[in-house]
């Protein structure tokens, strides 16, 4: 199950990168490259790509959280580091204590 979610997460990441790169640059990062003619068109209602980007991003986040939740459940079943260390030390020969 975890491997399937990791595969889906990788696919979502690749699709998210491609969709972001396909979007048109608005060019208003620091006020550079913005003309008066282009200013009103950049503030228009969200296009298909922006809506699709938000959906893919939400799915990516949900999938990432699910992977973390599944991996944490698997970690709870294992022993702690201290318990493992105690088991390893119990197999070693003990030094006799002097009186």
C-alpha positions as CSV (number, residue, x, y, z in Angstrom):
1,X,0.0,0.0,0.0
2,X,2.8,2.4,0.9
3,X,4.6,1.6,-2.4
4,X,1.5,2.4,-4.3
5,X,1.0,5.7,-2.5
6,X,4.7,6.6,-3.1
7,X,4.2,5.9,-6.9
8,X,1.1,8.0,-7.0
9,X,2.9,10.8,-5.1
10,X,5.7,10.8,-7.7
11,X,3.3,10.9,-10.6
12,X,1.4,13.8,-9.0
13,X,4.7,15.6,-8.4
14,X,5.6,15.2,-12.1
15,X,2.2,16.3,-13.3
16,X,2.3,19.3,-10.9
17,X,5.6,20.4,-12.3
18,X,4.4,20.0,-15.9
19,X,1.2,21.9,-15.2
20,X,3.0,24.8,-13.5
21,X,5.5,25.1,-16.4
22,X,2.6,25.2,-18.9
23,X,1.0,28.2,-17.3
24,X,1.6,31.6,-18.8
25,X,3.9,33.8,-16.9
26,X,2.2,36.9,-15.5
27,X,5.5,38.8,-15.2
28,X,4.5,40.8,-12.2
29,X,7.0,39.5,-9.7
30,X,8.7,42.8,-8.9
31,X,6.7,45.0,-11.1
32,X,8.9,44.2,-14.1
33,X,7.4,43.6,-17.5
34,X,3.9,44.7,-16.7
35,X,2.3,47.0,-19.2
36,X,-1.1,48.8,-18.8
37,X,-2.6,46.7,-21.5
38,X,-1.7,43.4,-19.9
39,X,-2.5,44.4,-16.4
40,X,-6.3,43.9,-16.5
41,X,-6.0,40.6,-18.4
42,X,-3.6,39.1,-15.8
43,X,-6.2,39.6,-13.0
44,X,-8.9,37.7,-14.8
45,X,-10.8,34.8,-13.3
46,X,-8.8,31.6,-12.8
47,X,-8.3,29.5,-15.9
48,X,-8.5,25.8,-16.3
49,X,-4.7,25.4,-15.6
50,X,-4.8,27.3,-12.4
51,X,-7.8,25.3,-11.1
52,X,-6.2,22.1,-12.3
53,X,-2.9,23.1,-10.5
54,X,-4.7,23.7,-7.2
55,X,-6.5,20.3,-7.5
56,X,-3.2,18.4,-8.2
57,X,-1.5,20.3,-5.4
58,X,-4.2,19.4,-2.9
59,X,-4.0,15.7,-4.0
60,X,-0.2,15.8,-3.7
61,X,-0.5,17.1,-0.1
62,X,-3.2,14.6,0.9
63,X,-1.1,11.8,-0.6
64,X,2.0,13.0,1.3
65,X,0.1,13.1,4.6
66,X,-1.2,9.6,3.9
67,X,2.3,8.3,3.3
68,X,3.5,9.8,6.6
69,X,0.5,8.3,8.5
70,X,1.1,4.9,7.1
71,X,4.8,4.9,7.8
72,X,4.2,6.1,11.4
73,X,1.9,3.2,12.0
74,X,4.6,0.8,10.8
75,X,7.1,2.4,13.2
76,X,4.9,2.0,16.2
77,X,5.0,-1.8,15.8
78,X,8.8,-1.9,16.1
79,X,10.8,-1.8,19.3
80,X,12.4,1.4,20.6
81,X,16.2,1.9,20.2
82,X,16.7,1.4,24.0
83,X,14.8,-2.0,23.9
84,X,17.0,-3.2,21.0
85,X,20.1,-2.1,22.9
86,X,19.1,-4.0,26.0
87,X,18.5,-7.1,24.0
88,X,21.9,-6.9,22.4
89,X,23.6,-6.3,25.7
90,X,21.8,-9.3,27.3
91,X,23.5,-11.7,24.8
92,X,27.0,-10.5,25.7
93,X,28.9,-12.2,28.5
94,X,28.8,-10.4,31.8
95,X,31.9,-9.2,33.7
96,X,32.0,-10.8,37.1
97,X,31.8,-8.2,39.9
98,X,34.6,-8.3,42.6
99,X,33.8,-8.2,46.3
